[in-house]
Structure formats: structure tokens, C-alpha cells
Amino acid sequence: MSSKFWNTVKKYLVVNPNAAESMFNPGTYRKPSPDSQKKYVPKVTKAFAVSDNYYWQRDVRRNYPRLALYSQTDVAQMIAAPTAETIAAPAQDTDAAATAAAAADVTATSASTELTPTANLTAVIQALDKPLFSETHLPPLPGKGYKYTISEELQEHEPGVYFPIYNVY
């Protein structure tokens, strides 16, 4: 509306002639102009790779169960050898002979607990000096489904009503 014709029309028709025009000059009012900005380049990550990029690996909203397979030899090695060996850190003991003796003790215990790759599970269980499970230390129960409970805040509706109406005050 910046031509002479429209300016004369504006003088006669506009209620407030001092009002500014609604169409601004883009060079004046848009700093920086949209075309002057650098083009956005997304960062390339492993999620962009197509091969070996399954949805369950990328989906962080869900916790998909992962399958774990253990053979009898794996279970036998886990039972025979402790899973986490505790090694005392030499905090105050600076004697080199004491640390060497502790290291030799750890290697001796780890060498005695090593099994052959074809270890029999029943032989390992029978060779244990204490039973794996007792009346106080029972094996874990298999997984059970979640037992749903009805919320106490839910208001019961009449039987046979498909769409109950709740009054909100």
C-alpha cells in the first residue's frame, strides 16, 4: 500500500490515518533475514546408519526384554567361581612383600576355581561344600505378571452403562 493511488484512498477511507501499514518492509524489520542464516546440517550419528540399526535398539521409551542364553558349562563356571572377587586395596600397606603375597593368593584362588570348558553341572553342584539353596535361602521364583489393582479413586457406575457420565464440579 505504498503507491500514490492507495495513499489517496487511505486518506479518505481509513479511520486513523496515523496508523502504520500492516505490511512491513522485510529488509527493515527482519534482522537477520531468513535467507541469510546458515543452512541447518544435522549431526550424523549411529542412528542414521541403516544396517544393523534395529528399532528396539533406538527406542528409548520402551524397555524391551533381552534374551540371555546360558549353557550348562556357563552355569557350572558361575557356580564354581565367585562372580565378584573382593581384593583389598593397599591403602595404608606400602610393604611390597605384603602386596606380592596378596597378589599370589588371588592368582592361586582364581587358578583353583577355573574349570575345564566341558565342566559338568551336576559334578560341580555335588562338589560344593554347602548346598546352593536352603529353607532360608530359596531360589528365585519365575517371573509373574503384574497384578493390576483397581484405583480407589474410580467411581463405580451403574451396570450396563457403556459410557458413564461423571459430574465435574
C-alpha positions in Angstrom: 0.0 0.0 0.0 2.8 2.4 -0.7 1.7 3.6 -4.2 0.2 7.1 -4.7 -3.2 5.7 -5.6 -3.5 3.7 -2.4 -2.2 6.6 -0.3 -5.1 8.8 -1.6 -7.6 6.1 -0.9 -6.1 5.7 2.6 -6.7 9.4 3.3 -10.4 9.1 2.6 -11.3 5.7 3.9 -9.0 5.0 6.9 -10.4 5.7 10.4 -6.9 6.5 11.8 -4.7 8.0 9.1 -1.7 8.0 11.5 -1.7 4.2 11.8 1.2 2.3 10.3 0.8 0.0 7.4 0.4 -3.7 8.2 2.9 -4.9 5.5 6.4 -4.0 6.7 9.5 -3.8 4.6 11.3 -7.2 5.1 14.7 -5.6 4.7 14.0 -3.2 7.6 12.1 -5.3 10.1 13.6 -8.8 9.7 17.1 -8.8 11.1 18.7 -11.2 10.3 16.7 -12.0 7.2 15.7 -15.7 6.9 17.8 -16.2 3.8 21.0 -15.0 5.4 21.1 -17.7 8.0 23.3 -20.8 7.5 21.6 -23.9 6.3 21.0 -26.4 9.2 23.1 -29.6 8.8 22.0 -32.4 11.2 24.7 -34.2 13.0 25.5 -37.6 11.7 25.1 -40.3 14.4 24.8 -44.1 14.5 21.0 -43.7 14.4 21.3 -42.7 10.7 23.0 -45.9 9.7 20.6 -48.3 8.1 22.4 -51.6 8.6 22.3 -53.3 12.0 20.2 -50.5 13.4 17.1 -52.2 14.8 14.2 -50.2 16.2 14.4 -51.9 19.6 18.0 -50.6 20.0 17.0 -47.0 19.2 13.7 -46.9 21.1 14.5 -45.4 24.5 10.8 -45.1 25.6 10.3 -48.9 26.0 12.4 -51.4 27.8 12.3 -54.4 25.6 13.3 -57.7 27.3 16.6 -59.1 26.1 17.2 -62.8 25.7 20.1 -64.3 27.6 21.3 -67.8 26.8 23.4 -69.8 29.3 24.7 -73.3 28.6 25.3 -75.8 31.4 29.1 -75.1 31.3 28.4 -71.4 31.8 26.2 -72.1 34.8 28.8 -74.5 36.2 31.5 -71.9 35.9 29.3 -69.3 37.6 28.5 -71.6 40.5 32.1 -72.8 41.0 33.8 -69.4 40.7 32.6 -66.4 42.7 31.2 -63.7 40.5 32.9 -60.8 42.2 36.3 -61.3 43.9 37.0 -58.8 46.6 40.5 -57.5 46.5 41.6 -55.2 49.3 43.2 -52.0 48.1 46.7 -51.3 49.5 45.7 -48.0 51.1 48.0 -48.0 54.2 50.1 -51.1 53.5 53.2 -50.0 51.5 55.2 -53.2 52.0 56.0 -54.7 48.7 56.1 -58.2 50.1 52.6 -58.0 51.5 51.2 -56.8 48.2 53.0 -59.5 46.3 51.7 -62.2 48.7 48.1 -60.8 48.3 48.5 -61.0 44.5 49.9 -64.5 44.7 46.9 -65.5 46.9 44.4 -64.1 44.4 46.1 -65.9 41.5 46.1 -69.1 43.5 42.4 -68.9 44.3 41.5 -68.0 40.7 43.5 -70.9 39.3 41.8 -73.3 41.7 38.3 -72.2 40.6 39.0 -72.4 36.9 37.1 -75.2 35.2 37.6 -77.1 32.0 35.3 -75.9 29.2 33.4 -79.2 29.4 32.6 -79.0 33.2 29.5 -81.0 34.2 26.9 -79.0 36.1 25.9 -81.9 38.3 29.5 -82.7 39.2 30.0 -79.0 40.2 26.9 -78.9 42.4 27.9 -82.2 44.1 31.4 -80.9 44.7 30.2 -77.8 46.6 30.7 -78.0 50.4 27.4 -76.2 51.2 24.1 -76.5 49.4 23.1 -73.8 46.9 19.6 -73.4 48.4 18.2 -74.0 51.9 15.0 -73.3 53.7 16.1 -69.7 54.4 17.8 -69.1 51.1 15.3 -70.2 48.4 15.8 -70.0 44.6 14.2 -67.1 42.9 10.6 -67.6 41.7 9.9 -67.4 38.0 8.6 -64.1 36.7 4.9 -63.4 37.4 2.7 -60.9 35.5 1.9 -57.7 37.1 -1.3 -57.9 39.2 -3.5 -54.9 38.4 -5.5 -53.3 41.1 -8.4 -51.0 40.6 -7.8 -47.5 41.7 -9.6 -46.3 44.9 -10.4 -43.0 43.2 -12.5 -44.7 40.5 -16.2 -44.2 40.9 -18.3 -47.2 40.1 -21.1 -46.7 37.5 -24.4 -48.5 37.0 -24.1 -51.9 35.4 -25.0 -51.9 31.7 -23.9 -48.3 31.1 -21.4 -48.2 28.3 -20.4 -44.5 28.6 -20.8 -43.4 32.2 -21.1 -39.7 32.8 -19.1 -38.1 35.6 -20.1 -34.8 37.0 -17.2 -32.4 37.4 -17.8 -29.7 40.0 
